[in-house]
Amino acid sequence: MKVAVVRNRSYKGVIGKLGAPCQERYGRASVQAVINALRTAGHSVEVLEGDITLFDRLMQFMPPDPSTGIPTGMVFNMAYGIQGESRYTHIPSMLELSGVPYTGPSPFCHTVALDKVLTKLLMQLHGIPTPNFRVLERPDGNVDGMKWPFIVKPRRESTSLGLRLVHNKTELVAAVDEVITNFQQSALVEEYIDGREVAVALLGNDPVEVLPIVELDYGDREVRIMTKPDKFHKTGIEPKKLCPAPLGEAKTEELKKIAVRLFHLTQCRDYTRLDIRLDKDGNPYVLEINSMATLGGKGGLVMAARTGGYTFKQLVWRILDVAHYRYFNCPAPRGINAGEHGRYRRTIEQTAGSESA
């Protein structure tokens, strides 16, 4: 099958520069690892830029079947977008407009998940525990009634961009001002939950598979939050990842149920990851859901998948398969049936049979 891997490498393919620029992008090694996995499965792969050139490139690479109009390929979406408030939605929206199937969430899910405030309001509405919060439009906003210290972060960012732990009014004002100035958006201020932190990754749709939970072990670190340098592996004291997390069966099942519920509430699909804090009494508080969970080799999703029995290639194949199943009620067609892929293929055929039963 033809598979276009869409990513953002150059941010020049726009008509004009308008709105907050995206500060996320996949590294070359991560994109190449996905390409290699897809080609190993016998797919014809081309890498396309997620910008205004995408329509023409897709038409050239995977024109529709002339007799039926059905797409002749699929997109493996690795594009975070270029600019603006809803950048995660841009490529999925373009693909839906052009009639091309793709991996990952819809524009609706990305809209909810990228906006941390919308996600938290949804959780509150449905009784899913999340830290108390305020949304501040100016540095001197009101936080009366909240318990210090606070976590301050942009309303619509990820990878810990702009995240700070603050202990007093002076630090709060500076952190909120930084968010408003540097990210051109309001600041989310939430109560800091002192305790353990875990990541819960999910894979598939119906049924959705909850992968082994990953714990971030901060050891004796003074700042027990995942910072931007941690996520980009720029610090020598990056927290260790423990998988499966030593939580006990009851707590593990509790977190899995919360994750599946939020997965469905936000209408996520194919794969995602939740970040959850546990207070000193073990009570869970969901921080956010990541609709574009990284496929980087050191990320929590990849670690959880490996602990759950997937090689990296099998994880990529599985994401493509569950997405293809959504559209066409069958796994993605391939050209190789031996070795590791052959073993995986037999497992997928068995899974597809149970899903259609």
N, C-alpha and C positions, 0 to 999 in steps of 0.2 A: 504494500500500500504506500501511496505517497504521503509523507508526513513533513509538514513545514514547521520547523522550530522557529518561533517568533520571539525575538528578544530585543532589548534596547541597548545598543552600544554607542551609536552616535545620536546626539540630541539635536542635530541640525535639520532633520526632515520635518520641519513645521513651516507654516506660512508666516507666523510671527511668534515672538516670545511674549507670553502673557500668562500671568498667574505664577504660583509658587513652583519652582523647578523641582523635579523628582530627584532625590538624592540616593535612590536605590538602583542597583543594577547587578545582574548576575556576572560573576567573573568568567573569564574565558574557559578556565579549566572545568567549571561546573557545566557550562553549556556544551563543551566538547564531550564531557562524560555522558550526557543525555544523548547527544548525536551518536556516539559510539554504541550505546545500548540499543538504540533504535535500529541502527544498521546491522548489528549482530542478529537482530530478529528478522532480517531480510527486507526491511523497509527502504524505500527510496527517500532520502532525506535532503532537504535544502534548508538553509538558514536565511531567514528574512528579517528585515528591520521593521520594528513596530512603529511606523510613522506613516506619513501621507503617501508613501510609495507602495504601501502594502496591497491595495486593491489590484493594481496592475501586476505586481509580482505573483500574487495568488492566481490570477487569471492565466498567467503564462505557465505556472507550475502545475496547477490542478484545475484545468477548465472542467466545467460540468459535462456529464455524459450527454452527447448531442441528441440522443433519442429520448432520454428520461428526464434530463435536467438535474439528476442526482449528483451530488458532489463526488469527485473521484479521489479525494484525499481528506486529510484532517490536519488541524493545527495542534501542536504541542506548545501551549502558551507559557512562555517564560518572561513575558514583558510586564514591567512594573508601570509603564507609562512614561511620559515625558514631562508634563507640566499640568497644573491645575488642581482643583479640589478633589476630583473624582478620577484620578489618573489610572487606577486599577481597572476601571470600567471601560476605558477607551478601546482597547483591542477586542475584548469580548463583544462590545457594541458594534464595532466594525465588522466582526465576523458574523454576528447575527444578521446584520444588514445585508452582507454579501452572500449569506446562505452557506457558510462553511462551518462544519462541526469543529469543536475544540475541546481541549482538556480544561478542567478547573471550573470555578464558580461562574455564575451568570453576573451580569452587571448589577442586578438587584442585591445579590449576596455581597459583592465587593463594596457596594455603597454602604450597606449596614456595617460590615466588618471593619472597613477602613475608618469609619467615623466611630471612635471609641465611645462617644456620648450616646449615640443612637443604640449601640450595642448594650451599654449599661442600662439605658432606659428599658430596653426590651427585656433584659434579665430581671430588672426590678418588677416589671409588669407580670412576669411569669414565675416569680418566687425563686429565682436562681441567685444565690448570694454573691454579692460584689461589693467592694469597698465603698463607703460613703464618699460623695464627691460634690464638687461645685465646678461650674464652667465660668471662667473669668475672661471678660472682654477687655479689662484694663488692669494694670499692675496693682492698683489699690482696691481691688474687688473684695467683697465681703465673704469671710470664711467663718463667721461666728457660729459656734455650736459644733464645729468639727474638732477632732482630736489630733494634736500634733504628735509626731512629725507628718509631713505631707510628701507625696510624690507629685511632681509637676511635669507635664509632658504636653506636646502639641496634641490637638484634638484629632488630627488626621495624618499621623506619621507612624512609622514602624522602625524596627531595628534600633530601638532606644534613642532615636534622634531627639535631641532637646530634653532628654529625661534628666531630672535632678531630684535629689532628696533634700528637703529643706526643714530646718528646725525652728525658725523664727520668722518674724514679719519681714525683716530686712532681706533675708535670703529668699523669701517668697516673692517679694516685689521684684527682685532682680531676676528670678527664674521666669516669672510670668512675662516680664518685659522682654526677655530674650526670646521667648516663644512667639510673642506677638510681632516682634521686630524681624526676627530671622526666618520665621516660617509663615508669616502673613496669615495667621489664624488664631483662634482663641485657645486658651490654655485649659487643660483638664487638670484639676487639683483634686487628688483623692487621698484618703487616709492611708498611711503606710501600715501594712500588715507585717508585723515582725514575726518571722517564723520560717518555715520551709517553703521552697518553690519547686513546682513540678510542671512538666509539659506533657500534655496528652495529645497524641497524634491519632488521626482517624484516616481510614483508607477504604474507598468504595462507596456504595450508595444504598442499595437495597439487596442484602443487608449491608450495613456499614461495619467495618472491622475496626475495633479499638486496639491499637498496637500497644506493646508494653510501655508503661509510663516511665518517663525520664525525670530524674531529680537533679537539680542544680545544687551541688554541694559547695557552699561558700567557705567551708572550713572556719578559720578564725578571722576571716576578713572583717574589717570594720564596716565597710559599705557592702551590705548584703543585698545588692540589686544587680541586675544584668545591665551593664553600661554599654554604650556604643563601642568603646575600645575592646570590651569583652567579646562582643558579637563579631567584630572584625579581626579578632585574634591579635590585638595590638598591646596586650598587657601580659606580664609574666605571672599574674595572680588570677588568671581566668578560672572561674569555678569549674570543678570537675563534674562530669555528667555520669550519673549512676543509672544503669538500666539493666534489669527492671528496678524501679525505685523500691527501697525497703519500707513499704507502707503497711503491710499486712493485707490479708484477703478482703476484710470488710471495707477498709478505707479505699482500697483499689477499686472495688466494685462501686462504691459510692461516687468516686470521681469519674469512672467510666460512664455511669448513668447520666451524670451532669453533662459530660462532654457530648454524648449522643443527643441529649435533649437540645442543647444549644446548637449543635450541628444542624438539626432539623428546623429549629426556630428561625435561624438565619438563612435557611435554604442553601446551605453549603453543599458542595458535591465533589466527588472524586477523591480529594485529599485536603486535609487542613490540620491545624494544631491550635490547642488552647493553652494559655498560660494561667496557672492557678497558684495562689499562695495559701498556705495552711498556717493558722495562728498557733500559739503555743499550746492550745487545747485541741489542736487537730481540726478545727473548723475550716472548711474550704471557702475561699473567696476568688471568684473568677475575675481575672484582670482583663482579658481580651481574647478574641478569636482571630487567628491569622489566616485569612483566605488565600494568601500567597505564601504559604509556608515554604521556606527555602529547601531546595534540593541540593544545597552545598554539602560536601562530604562530611563536615563536622557538625551539621545541624541536628536538632533534636528529632526531626522526622526521619532522617536517614538512619540515625542510631536506633530509633525505635523499630524501624522496619528490619534492620539487620538482626536485632535481638529477637524479633518475631519470625525470623527464618527466611527473610528475603535478601538476596544479594542486591547490589545497587541496580544492576541490569533488570532484575526481576521486579523491582519497585517501579522502574520506568515503564516496563511492559504492562504492569498491573494498572498503572494510572491511565495509560492509553486504552487498555481493554475496558475498564469500567466506564470511561467516557464514551467509547465506541458503542458499548452496550446500551447506554442511555439513548443514543440516537437510532441504532439499527438492531437492537435486541440480540446482539452476538458480539463476541470478542473481535478485535481487529485482525483482519486476515494477514498472514505472513508467508514467507517463502522458505523458512528454515525449520526443520523438525527434528534436529539431532542435538545431542549433548545437553547442556544446561537448559537451553531453550525447549528442547523436547520434553524434559521432565516438567518444566514449568507449564508447558502447553497442556499436558495431560491434566495437571491440577486445575488449570483454568477451565478446561472443558467440563470437568466434574463440577466446578463451582457454578458455571453457567447453567448446567443442568438443574442444580438446586435452586438457582435464582428464578428460573422459569417455571419451576414446579408449582 
